[in-house]
Amino acid sequence: MTVDMDGTTGDATRRDSHSSKPPAERGTNLPPNHPERIALANEVHARPYEALHTPQRATYVAAVIDKEEREHELLHLAALCKHFGVAAPPAAASHFSAMLGPVRVKWERHAEFSGYTFIVPGEGARPFDKPASESLPDGWLPGIPGKTIVAAHAKLAKHTGRIPDIELVDEHFDGKTIVGAEIGDGAGFAFTDFQIHGDGYARFLVLDRSLVPRQAGRMLQRLFEIESYRVMALLALPLARAYAPRILAVERSLASLAEQIAKRDGGDEALLGKLTTLAADVESALVASQYRFSASRAYYDLVRSRIAELQERPLPGIQTIDEFMTRRLAPAMATCFSVSQRLRDLSERVAQASSLLSTRVEIAREKQNQALLASMDRRASLQLRLQQTVEGLSVVAITYYAAGLVGYVTKGLKAGGLGIDPELSIALAIPAVLVVVALALRRTRRKLGAH
């Protein structure tokens, strides 16, 4: 939702002249809408450019804000609207634009930061005196939730003639080296030094030769976005510098471990433990850094696209914004991308070394298991032979005791008057008992084998 110049609200969805309902709510001869259809259709109309009539002064502030502070951000903006008697943005708003007293306020919420643009008419008597932010209530600007990542003043002034006087342009930047070019295919000029001045703000000067109001608004917003995305992209640079020595140390450790693996110098189990620790260290760094590096790449792509949209034409003796970014920003981004890629490559190399060593450890374990199984087979064979020997002795022992029992019985019967020869009875009983015992043991062994 946006707020018009007069403070009234206007939906991005156009109202039909014969109905007060938006098209999505009126009956149609279409299938039911996808839940995201209206939101996606309106997305291309979000964050519209302001129409700027020369001369204008603008102040831009971008603050990195945590998710926990998002609610406070809207409350702080609502307090500003209340001060000027204008309706506050809805709770679900991601952008807002309204005329608050003498100042035009535009707010945009991005993934990691929020941008505030304050615009007032007039050029000012001196370069960048009386910035647009002075029209805000005292204490409101410092109270914005989050931490400032970008602050810039801009001046939109009329220019007649072919090329502006560079000495007059230098006065706006305190003699610092300026960067600039013709923009809008020759419709205007843009100058900056991409430096933070003593007041804590960067500076942009836009000279209007034949810019239409919407075009002037687009150019100014692109310059602010270039600065915002440039700084957000560079947030990955301190991280890359911090990780570079750590990556070098891990690479050296990995090279040493790989040499030990090749030479079989040291126990494989110990080497595998070291590799596991190394892998955990690399993965920890990878998880902690990849979001920042990926975001940096996305912001850098946005910087390049916004520069292309300026449609620059070089001026004699002055670097264009494109040339400046190529010489200054591109090497920093190359460093970030290189560190990110080194981390990914290092993770793959550690994984490959771990896989190789794990395979070798598994092969060694398999050999140990095979030797153990062979030893167990030999022991089982010896146990079987011993068992068979014991079984043979058991048959003899059982036969001996059974024959003894037969002897006692026949001796008793002979003493009772029966004509039985005990010795003969024992001799006859021994083969029979031996056969019976052997058959019984054999049957028992078969039953145990069946189970």
C-alpha positions in Angstrom: 0.0 0.0 0.0 1.2 3.5 -0.7 0.2 6.9 0.6 -0.5 9.7 -1.9 0.9 13.2 -1.8 -2.1 14.6 -0.1 -1.9 11.9 2.6 -4.8 9.7 1.4 -4.2 6.0 0.9 -4.5 4.4 -2.5 -4.4 0.6 -3.3 -2.0 -0.6 -5.9 -5.0 -2.5 -7.4 -6.9 -0.1 -9.7 -10.6 0.5 -8.8 -13.2 -0.1 -11.5 -15.4 3.0 -12.3 -18.6 1.0 -11.8 -17.8 -0.8 -8.6 -16.1 0.0 -5.3 -14.5 -3.5 -5.0 -11.2 -4.4 -6.5 -11.2 -6.8 -9.5 -10.0 -9.7 -7.2 -13.1 -9.4 -5.1 -15.7 -9.1 -7.9 -17.2 -12.0 -9.6 -15.3 -13.1 -12.7 -15.6 -16.0 -15.2 -12.2 -17.2 -14.2 -11.2 -20.2 -12.0 -10.5 -19.3 -8.3 -7.4 -17.0 -7.8 -4.1 -18.5 -6.7 -3.5 -17.3 -3.1 -0.5 -15.3 -4.2 -1.9 -14.0 -7.5 -2.8 -10.4 -6.4 0.4 -10.0 -4.3 2.6 -11.1 -7.1 0.9 -9.0 -9.7 1.3 -5.9 -7.4 4.9 -6.7 -6.6 6.2 -5.0 -9.8 4.4 -1.8 -8.7 6.0 -1.8 -5.2 8.4 1.0 -4.2 7.5 3.4 -7.0 9.8 6.3 -8.0 9.1 9.8 -6.8 8.5 12.5 -9.3 11.0 15.2 -8.5 10.7 18.8 -9.9 14.0 20.6 -9.9 15.4 22.0 -7.6 15.2 19.5 -4.7 17.2 18.5 -1.7 17.1 14.9 -0.4 18.5 12.9 2.5 18.8 9.2 2.5 19.4 6.9 5.5 19.6 3.1 5.5 19.6 1.2 8.7 20.4 -2.5 9.2 17.6 -3.8 11.4 17.0 -7.1 13.2 13.8 -9.0 12.9 13.0 -8.2 16.6 13.0 -4.5 15.8 10.7 -4.6 12.8 7.6 -3.8 15.0 9.5 -0.8 16.6 10.3 0.4 13.1 6.7 0.8 12.2 5.8 2.3 15.5 8.6 4.9 15.1 7.3 5.7 11.6 3.7 5.9 13.0 4.9 8.4 15.6 6.2 10.7 12.8 3.0 10.4 10.9 1.0 11.3 14.0 3.2 14.3 14.5 2.2 15.7 11.1 -1.4 14.4 11.3 -1.1 11.8 8.5 -2.4 8.2 8.6 0.3 5.7 9.5 1.2 2.8 7.2 -0.6 -0.5 7.9 1.1 -3.2 10.0 1.9 -5.4 6.9 3.3 -2.5 4.8 6.8 -2.9 3.3 6.9 0.6 1.8 5.3 4.0 2.5 5.3 7.4 0.9 3.6 10.6 2.1 3.9 14.3 2.4 4.5 15.1 6.1 4.4 18.9 6.5 7.2 20.4 4.4 9.0 17.1 3.8 8.2 14.2 1.5 9.0 11.0 3.4 9.5 7.7 1.7 10.2 4.4 3.5 11.2 1.0 2.0 11.8 -2.2 3.8 14.4 -4.6 2.4 15.5 -8.0 3.5 18.3 -6.8 5.8 17.9 -3.1 6.0 15.3 -0.3 5.7 15.8 2.9 3.7 14.4 6.3 4.5 14.3 9.1 1.9 13.4 12.7 2.9 12.8 15.3 0.2 12.2 19.0 0.4 12.0 21.6 -2.5 14.7 24.1 -3.1 18.4 24.2 -3.9 19.9 25.9 -0.9 22.1 28.9 -0.8 25.3 27.0 -0.4 26.3 23.4 -1.4 24.5 20.9 0.8 23.4 23.4 3.4 20.1 22.9 5.2 19.7 19.2 4.3 16.2 17.7 4.0 16.6 15.9 7.3 16.4 19.2 9.2 12.7 19.3 8.5 12.1 16.3 10.7 11.2 16.7 14.4 14.1 16.8 16.8 15.3 13.4 17.9 13.3 11.4 15.4 16.1 10.6 13.0 18.5 9.3 15.7 15.7 7.2 17.1 15.3 5.1 14.0 15.6 1.4 15.1 18.7 -0.4 13.8 22.2 0.7 13.0 23.1 3.2 10.2 24.8 1.5 7.2 24.4 4.4 4.7 23.7 8.1 5.1 23.7 10.5 2.1 22.6 14.0 1.1 21.6 14.7 -2.5 21.0 17.9 -4.4 19.0 18.1 -7.6 19.8 21.4 -9.4 19.1 22.8 -12.8 21.9 23.0 -15.4 22.0 24.7 -18.7 24.8 24.2 -21.1 26.9 21.4 -22.3 29.4 20.3 -19.6 29.2 21.7 -16.0 32.1 23.6 -14.5 34.1 21.0 -12.7 35.4 23.7 -10.3 31.9 24.5 -9.2 31.2 20.8 -8.9 34.3 20.3 -6.7 32.9 22.9 -4.2 30.2 20.5 -3.3 32.7 17.8 -2.3 35.3 19.8 -0.4 37.9 19.3 -3.0 37.8 15.4 -2.8 38.2 13.3 -5.9 34.9 13.2 -7.7 33.3 10.5 -9.8 30.6 11.3 -12.3 29.2 11.1 -15.8 26.3 12.2 -18.0 23.3 10.1 -17.1 19.9 9.3 -18.6 21.5 9.2 -22.1 22.6 12.8 -21.8 19.5 14.2 -20.0 21.5 15.1 -16.8 24.7 14.7 -14.8 25.5 12.8 -11.6 28.5 13.4 -9.3 29.7 11.9 -6.0 32.9 11.1 -4.2 31.7 7.9 -2.4 33.2 9.3 0.8 31.7 10.0 4.2 32.1 13.7 5.0 32.6 15.4 8.4 28.8 15.5 9.0 28.6 11.7 8.6 26.9 11.8 5.2 28.0 11.0 1.7 27.1 13.4 -1.1 25.4 13.2 -4.5 24.9 16.0 -6.9 22.5 15.6 -9.8 22.3 18.3 -12.5 19.1 18.4 -14.5 19.6 19.3 -18.1 16.4 17.8 -19.6 15.3 15.3 -17.0 11.5 14.8 -16.7 10.3 14.6 -13.1 9.9 10.8 -13.0 13.2 10.3 -14.6 14.9 12.6 -12.1 13.3 10.5 -9.3 14.5 7.3 -10.8 18.1 8.6 -11.2 18.2 9.8 -7.6 16.8 6.6 -6.3 19.3 4.6 -8.3 22.2 6.6 -6.9 21.0 5.9 -3.4 20.5 2.2 -4.2 24.0 2.0 -5.6 25.5 3.3 -2.4 23.3 1.1 -0.2 23.9 -2.1 -2.2 27.6 -1.3 -2.5 28.0 -1.1 1.3 25.8 -4.1 1.9 27.9 -6.1 -0.6 31.1 -5.0 1.2 29.8 -6.5 4.5 31.3 -9.8 3.4 34.8 -8.3 3.1 35.7 -8.3 6.8 34.5 -11.8 7.0 36.6 -12.9 4.0 39.7 -11.3 5.5 39.0 -13.0 8.8 38.6 -16.4 7.2 41.5 -16.3 4.8 44.2 -17.2 7.4 42.0 -19.9 8.8 41.5 -21.4 5.4 45.2 -21.3 4.8 45.9 -23.2 8.0 43.3 -25.8 7.2 44.7 -26.3 3.7 48.2 -26.9 5.2 46.8 -29.3 7.7 44.9 -31.2 5.0 48.1 -31.4 2.8 50.0 -32.8 5.8 47.3 -35.4 6.5 47.1 -36.3 2.8 50.9 -36.9 2.8 50.6 -39.1 5.9 47.7 -41.1 4.3 49.8 -41.7 1.1 52.9 -42.8 3.1 50.8 -44.8 5.6 52.6 -42.8 8.2 50.6 -43.2 11.4 47.5 -45.2 12.4 44.6 -44.9 10.0 42.2 -44.6 12.9 44.1 -41.6 14.4 44.3 -39.9 10.9 40.6 -40.4 10.4 39.9 -38.7 13.7 42.1 -35.7 12.7 40.3 -35.5 9.4 36.9 -35.6 11.1 37.9 -32.7 13.3 39.2 -30.8 10.2 35.9 -31.5 8.4 33.9 -30.2 11.3 36.0 -27.0 11.4 35.5 -26.4 7.7 31.7 -27.1 7.7 31.3 -24.8 10.7 33.0 -22.0 8.8 31.0 -22.8 5.7 27.7 -22.6 7.5 28.6 -19.4 9.3 29.8 -17.6 6.2 27.8 -18.7 3.1 24.7 -16.6 3.8 26.8 -13.5 4.0 28.8 -14.4 0.9 25.7 -15.3 -1.1 24.0 -12.0 0.0 27.2 -10.1 -1.0 27.0 -11.6 -4.5 23.3 -10.7 -4.9 24.0 -7.1 -3.7 26.9 -6.8 -6.1 24.7 -7.9 -9.0 22.2 -5.2 -8.0 25.0 -2.6 -8.0 26.0 -3.6 -11.5 22.4 -3.5 -12.7 21.7 0.0 -11.1 24.8 1.4 -12.7 23.7 0.1 -16.1 20.4 1.8 -15.6 22.1 5.2 -15.2 23.1 5.0 -18.9 26.4 6.8 -18.3 28.4 8.8 -20.7 32.0 9.6 -19.7 33.1 13.2 -19.0 36.7 14.3 -19.8 39.1 13.6 -17.0 36.5 12.1 -14.6 36.0 8.5 -13.7 32.5 7.2 -14.4 30.6 5.4 -11.6 31.0 2.2 -13.6 34.7 2.6 -13.9 35.1 3.5 -10.2 33.2 0.4 -9.1 35.2 -1.8 -11.5 38.4 -0.6 -10.1 37.5 -0.4 -6.4 34.5 -2.6 -5.7 35.2 -5.5 -8.1 38.5 -6.5 -6.4 36.9 -6.6 -3.0 34.1 -8.7 -4.4 36.6 -11.0 -6.1 38.2 -11.5 -2.7 34.9 -12.4 -1.1 33.9 -14.8 -3.9 37.4 -16.4 -3.8 37.2 -17.1 -0.1 33.7 -18.5 -0.5 34.8 -20.8 -3.3 38.0 -21.8 -1.4 35.8 -22.9 1.6 33.5 -24.9 -0.7 36.5 -26.6 -2.5 38.2 -27.2 0.9 35.0 -28.9 2.2 35.0 -31.2 -0.9 38.7 -32.0 -0.6 38.3 -32.9 3.1 35.3 -35.0 2.3 37.3 -36.9 -0.4 40.2 -37.5 1.9 37.9 -38.7 4.6 36.2 -41.0 2.2 39.5 -42.4 1.0 40.8 -43.0 4.5 37.5 -44.4 5.6 37.6 -46.9 2.7 41.0 -48.0 3.7 40.0 -48.4 7.4 37.0 -50.4 6.3 39.2 -52.7 4.2 41.6 -53.2 7.1 38.7 -54.0 9.3 37.3 -56.5 6.8 40.7 -58.3 6.7 40.7 -58.4 10.5 37.1 -59.8 10.5 38.1 -62.4 8.0 41.1 -63.5 10.1 38.9 -63.6 13.1 36.3 -65.7 11.3 39.0 -68.1 10.1 40.3 -68.4 13.7 36.8 -69.0 14.9 36.4 -71.8 12.2 39.6 -73.5 13.4 38.4 -73.3 17.0 35.0 -74.7 16.1 36.7 -77.6 14.2 38.9 -78.3 17.2 35.9 -78.2 19.5 34.0 -80.6 17.2 36.9 -83.0 17.3 37.1 -82.7 21.1 33.4 -83.2 21.3 33.6 -86.3 19.2 36.4 -87.7 21.3 34.4 -87.0 24.5 31.4 -88.7 22.9 33.5 -91.8 22.2 34.7 -91.8 25.7 31.2 -91.3 27.0 30.0 -94.4 25.0 32.7 -96.5 26.6 32.0 -95.1 30.0 28.3 -95.7 29.8 28.8 -99.2 28.4 31.2 -99.9 31.2 28.7 -98.8 33.9 25.9 -100.6 32.2 27.9 -103.8 32.0 28.7 -103.5 35.6 25.0 -103.2 36.4 24.3 -106.3 34.4 27.1 -108.1 36.3 25.5 -107.1 39.7 22.1 -108.3 38.5 23.3 -111.7 37.2 25.4 -112.3 40.4 22.3 -111.7 42.4 20.3 -114.0 40.3 23.0 -116.8 40.6 23.0 -116.3 44.4 19.3 -116.8 44.3 19.7 -120.3 42.8 19.5 -119.6 39.1 22.2 -121.1 37.0 23.5 -118.0 35.3 27.1 -117.3 34.6 27.7 -113.6 35.5 30.9 -113.4 33.4 29.1 -114.7 30.3 26.2 -112.4 30.9 28.5 -109.4 31.1 30.3 -110.5 28.0 27.1 -110.8 26.0 25.7 -107.5 27.4 28.7 -105.3 26.5 28.1 -105.4 22.6 24.4 -104.8 23.0 24.8 -101.9 25.4 27.5 -100.4 23.2 25.2 -100.5 20.2 22.2 -99.1 22.1 24.3 -96.2 23.6 25.9 -95.3 20.3 22.5 -95.2 18.5 21.0 -93.1 21.3 23.8 -90.5 21.1 23.5 -90.4 17.4 19.8 -89.8 17.6 20.2 -87.1 20.1 22.9 -85.4 17.9 20.5 -85.4 14.9 17.7 -83.9 17.0 20.0 -81.1 18.2 21.2 -80.5 14.6 17.6 -80.2 13.3 17.0 -77.3 15.8 
